[in-house]
Amino acid sequence: MNYKSCIIVMAVLTLWWGCSSDSDGSQSPANPDEEATVESVFTPSEKPTWAIDWIWNNMAVPADWKDPDPFTYGYRGMVLGVQFDEQFKAFASEGDQMAAFMNGTCRGVSDINLNKEFMLYIQGDDEEIETLMEVKYYCAQLHQIFTINNMPFIPESGEDDKSNIVLTMGDGSAKYPYQTEVVVSLPGEPGYDEIADDLVFLFVGSECRAICISSDLWPGFKGTVFSREPGEMVEVRYYSAAKKGYYTMKETVKLNNALQVIPFKY
């Protein structure tokens, strides 16, 4: 586990422990059939195939992205290699483009290569070193532009030097500009082996906005909720493989756009 993952896990455990400590000492029964007050609705079902809809039809092809004149910015240049995680890479295709912008002007454009990666040459001047850039990725399949902000312009010192980044699904999304990391905890704190085949889905209205999975690294189910507005209200659905169906919590939850623990109520 890398350092960033350790920090996230520690934060999750701290929030989860705090939520547990706020109770009056009583525990909800592990078996939802024993619940006196029903706080969810059960629906018999096969394993759901709900998914986040990433397609956004109101983005036009970025035809105005053009490389600058090679003599405009002298000899200062930065090479940026961009890759995708497996989920994001599935949407990459011919016709995708990437461009870097600095001080309001386009400084480099690249088409996607056969490996579904980008190699972007970015031009600038001496006085622009460490200036923050915008890197924009147009995804033809999703009709959407993803924008990565606050990347510094740092020219390379040698021919073989370049910077590399890996984009994960949702980074800089124009459709879902807000993200909330959530952990959904279950009553009775079942172990990972008991819930390994289960899933939690979060909905805004009729739209699936998160798929949360279990792990032996954190309690409950962890995932990222993708939102169009800050503080959206989400509906929580828990699919139980053992029960062959899913529970929908009657009470909706307001997102805080930060790391958030949601106790599931049967």
C-alpha positions as CSV (number, residue, x, y, z in Angstrom):
1,M,0.0,0.0,0.0
2,N,1.4,3.4,-0.9
3,Y,1.6,6.4,1.4
4,K,-1.5,8.2,0.0
5,S,-3.6,5.0,0.5
6,C,-2.4,4.7,4.1
7,I,-3.5,8.3,4.8
8,I,-6.9,7.6,3.3
9,V,-7.4,4.4,5.2
10,M,-6.4,6.1,8.5
11,A,-8.8,8.9,7.9
12,V,-11.6,6.4,7.1
13,L,-11.0,4.5,10.2
14,T,-11.0,7.7,12.3
15,L,-14.3,8.9,10.9
16,W,-15.8,5.4,11.2
17,W,-14.7,5.1,14.8
18,G,-16.1,8.6,15.6
19,C,-19.5,7.6,14.1
20,S,-19.5,4.4,16.2
21,S,-18.7,6.4,19.3
22,D,-21.6,8.7,18.9
23,S,-24.1,6.0,19.5
24,D,-25.7,5.3,22.9
25,G,-23.8,2.0,23.2
26,S,-26.5,-0.2,21.6
27,Q,-26.0,-2.0,18.3
28,S,-28.4,-2.7,15.5
29,P,-28.9,-6.4,15.0
30,A,-26.8,-7.9,12.2
31,N,-29.8,-9.6,10.8
32,P,-32.1,-7.0,9.1
33,D,-35.1,-9.3,9.6
34,E,-34.9,-8.7,13.3
35,E,-35.1,-4.9,13.0
36,A,-38.1,-3.5,14.9
37,T,-38.2,-0.2,13.0
38,V,-37.9,-0.8,9.3
39,E,-35.7,1.9,7.8
40,S,-35.1,0.3,4.3
41,V,-37.1,-1.5,1.6
42,F,-36.0,-4.9,0.3
43,T,-36.3,-5.8,-3.4
44,P,-35.5,-9.3,-4.6
45,S,-33.0,-9.1,-7.4
46,E,-30.1,-10.6,-9.3
47,K,-26.8,-8.8,-8.9
48,P,-27.5,-5.2,-10.3
49,T,-25.7,-3.9,-13.3
50,W,-26.2,-0.2,-12.5
51,A,-23.3,2.0,-13.7
52,I,-22.3,5.6,-13.8
53,D,-23.3,7.3,-17.1
54,W,-20.2,9.2,-18.3
55,I,-21.6,10.3,-21.7
56,W,-22.3,14.0,-21.9
57,N,-23.8,15.2,-25.2
58,N,-23.4,19.0,-24.8
59,M,-19.7,19.1,-25.5
60,A,-18.5,20.0,-29.0
61,V,-15.3,18.8,-30.7
62,P,-12.5,21.1,-29.7
63,A,-11.6,22.3,-33.2
64,D,-9.8,25.4,-31.9
65,W,-6.9,23.5,-30.2
66,K,-3.8,24.2,-32.3
67,D,-0.1,24.0,-31.6
68,P,1.6,27.4,-31.2
69,D,4.1,28.7,-33.7
70,P,7.4,26.9,-32.8
71,F,9.3,30.2,-32.8
72,T,6.9,32.0,-30.4
73,Y,8.3,30.7,-27.1
74,G,12.0,30.2,-27.7
75,Y,13.5,26.9,-26.8
76,R,11.8,26.2,-23.4
77,G,9.7,23.0,-23.6
78,M,8.1,20.3,-21.4
79,V,7.2,16.8,-22.4
80,L,4.2,15.4,-20.6
81,G,3.3,11.7,-20.9
82,V,-0.3,10.9,-20.0
83,Q,-1.7,7.4,-19.4
84,F,-5.1,6.2,-18.1
85,D,-6.3,3.7,-15.5
86,E,-8.0,0.6,-16.9
87,Q,-11.6,2.0,-16.4
88,F,-10.7,5.3,-18.1
89,K,-8.7,3.6,-20.9
90,A,-11.8,1.7,-22.0
91,F,-13.3,4.9,-23.3
92,A,-10.2,6.2,-25.1
93,S,-10.3,6.0,-28.9
94,E,-9.2,7.5,-32.2
95,G,-10.3,11.1,-32.3
96,D,-9.3,11.9,-28.8
97,Q,-7.1,15.0,-28.2
98,M,-5.2,16.6,-25.4
99,A,-4.0,20.2,-25.1
100,A,-2.1,22.3,-22.5
101,F,-3.0,25.9,-21.8
102,M,-1.0,28.5,-20.0
103,N,-1.7,32.2,-19.5
104,G,-4.8,31.9,-21.6
105,T,-3.1,30.4,-24.7
106,C,-2.7,26.9,-26.1
107,R,0.9,25.7,-25.7
108,G,0.7,22.2,-27.1
109,V,-1.7,19.7,-28.7
110,S,-1.4,15.9,-29.1
111,D,-3.5,13.2,-30.7
112,I,-3.9,9.8,-28.9
113,N,-1.4,7.1,-30.0
114,L,-1.9,3.4,-30.7
115,N,-1.2,2.6,-27.0
116,K,-4.1,4.9,-25.9
117,E,-1.6,7.3,-24.4
118,F,-0.6,10.9,-25.0
119,M,2.8,12.5,-25.5
120,L,2.3,16.3,-25.2
121,Y,5.1,18.8,-26.0
122,I,4.4,22.1,-24.1
123,Q,6.1,25.3,-25.0
124,G,6.8,28.3,-22.8
125,D,9.3,31.1,-21.9
126,D,11.9,31.4,-19.1
127,E,9.6,33.7,-17.0
128,E,6.8,31.1,-17.2
129,I,8.7,28.3,-15.4
130,E,6.5,26.9,-12.6
131,T,3.5,28.7,-14.0
132,L,0.3,26.6,-13.4
133,M,-1.2,25.1,-16.5
134,E,-4.5,23.6,-17.5
135,V,-4.3,20.2,-19.3
136,K,-7.5,19.3,-21.2
137,Y,-8.5,15.9,-22.5
138,Y,-11.3,15.6,-25.1
139,C,-12.8,12.1,-25.0
140,A,-14.7,11.5,-28.3
141,Q,-16.7,8.5,-26.9
142,L,-18.0,10.4,-23.9
143,H,-18.4,13.8,-25.7
144,Q,-16.7,15.4,-22.7
145,I,-13.7,17.5,-21.8
146,F,-11.7,16.5,-18.7
147,T,-9.6,19.4,-17.2
148,I,-6.6,18.9,-15.0
149,N,-5.7,22.1,-13.2
150,N,-2.7,23.4,-11.3
151,M,0.0,21.5,-13.1
152,P,3.3,23.5,-13.1
153,F,5.3,24.2,-16.3
154,I,8.7,22.7,-15.6
155,P,10.9,22.5,-18.7
156,E,13.0,19.3,-19.0
157,S,16.7,19.4,-18.4
158,G,17.7,16.5,-20.8
159,E,16.4,14.9,-24.0
160,D,15.2,11.8,-22.2
161,D,13.4,13.7,-19.4
162,K,9.7,13.9,-19.3
163,S,6.9,14.2,-16.7
164,N,4.2,11.4,-16.5
165,I,0.8,11.3,-15.0
166,V,-2.0,8.7,-14.8
167,L,-5.6,9.9,-15.1
168,T,-8.2,7.9,-13.2
169,M,-11.9,7.7,-14.2
170,G,-13.6,11.0,-13.4
171,D,-10.5,13.2,-13.0
172,G,-11.4,16.7,-14.1
173,S,-14.8,15.7,-15.4
174,A,-17.0,18.5,-16.8
175,K,-20.1,16.4,-16.2
176,Y,-19.3,15.6,-12.6
177,P,-17.1,18.4,-11.2
178,Y,-17.7,17.4,-7.6
179,Q,-16.4,14.2,-5.9
180,T,-17.0,12.8,-2.4
181,E,-15.1,9.8,-1.0
182,V,-17.5,7.7,1.0
183,V,-17.5,4.6,3.3
184,V,-20.8,2.9,3.9
185,S,-20.8,0.9,7.1
186,L,-23.2,-1.9,8.0
187,P,-24.8,-2.7,11.3
188,G,-23.1,-5.4,13.3
189,E,-19.8,-4.7,11.5
190,P,-19.6,-7.9,9.4
191,G,-16.2,-9.1,8.3
192,Y,-14.9,-8.9,4.8
193,D,-15.5,-12.6,4.1
194,E,-19.2,-12.0,4.8
195,I,-19.7,-9.1,2.4
196,A,-17.0,-9.8,-0.3
197,D,-19.7,-10.4,-3.0
198,D,-21.9,-7.5,-1.9
199,L,-22.0,-4.0,-3.4
200,V,-23.3,-0.6,-2.4
201,F,-24.7,1.9,-5.0
202,L,-25.5,5.5,-4.5
203,F,-28.1,7.3,-6.6
204,V,-29.1,10.9,-7.2
205,G,-32.6,10.6,-8.4
206,S,-32.6,7.8,-11.1
207,E,-28.9,8.2,-11.8
208,C,-26.2,5.9,-10.4
209,R,-23.4,8.1,-9.1
210,A,-21.2,5.6,-7.2
211,I,-20.4,1.9,-6.9
212,C,-18.8,1.1,-3.5
213,I,-16.9,-2.2,-2.9
214,S,-15.7,-4.0,0.2
215,S,-12.1,-4.7,1.1
216,D,-10.1,-6.1,4.0
217,L,-8.3,-2.7,4.2
218,W,-11.3,-0.7,5.5
219,P,-14.6,-1.3,7.2
220,G,-17.8,-1.5,5.1
221,F,-17.8,-0.4,1.4
222,K,-15.7,2.4,-0.1
223,G,-16.2,4.4,-3.3
224,T,-16.3,7.8,-4.9
225,V,-19.6,9.7,-5.5
226,F,-19.6,11.9,-8.6
227,S,-21.9,14.9,-8.4
228,R,-23.0,17.8,-10.6
229,E,-23.7,20.1,-7.7
230,P,-22.2,20.4,-4.2
231,G,-24.3,18.9,-1.3
232,E,-26.5,16.6,-3.5
233,M,-28.8,14.2,-1.7
234,V,-28.1,10.5,-2.4
235,E,-30.1,7.4,-2.0
236,V,-28.2,4.4,-0.7
237,R,-28.8,0.9,-2.0
238,Y,-27.1,-2.2,-0.5
239,Y,-27.0,-5.4,-2.6
240,S,-26.7,-8.6,-0.5
241,A,-25.6,-11.7,-2.4
242,A,-26.7,-13.9,0.5
243,K,-30.2,-12.3,0.6
244,K,-30.4,-12.3,-3.3
245,G,-31.7,-8.7,-3.4
246,Y,-31.0,-5.1,-2.4
247,Y,-32.1,-2.9,0.4
248,T,-32.9,0.8,-0.3
249,M,-32.5,3.1,2.7
250,K,-35.6,5.3,3.1
251,E,-33.6,8.2,4.4
252,T,-31.5,10.1,1.8
253,V,-28.1,11.5,2.8
254,K,-26.6,14.9,2.0
255,L,-23.0,14.8,0.6
256,N,-20.4,17.0,2.2
257,N,-17.9,16.8,-0.7
258,A,-15.2,15.5,1.6
259,L,-14.4,12.1,3.2
260,Q,-17.7,10.9,4.6
261,V,-18.9,7.8,6.5
262,I,-22.6,6.8,5.9
263,P,-24.1,4.2,8.4
264,F,-26.5,2.0,6.5
265,K,-29.9,1.6,8.2
266,Y,-32.0,-1.5,7.6
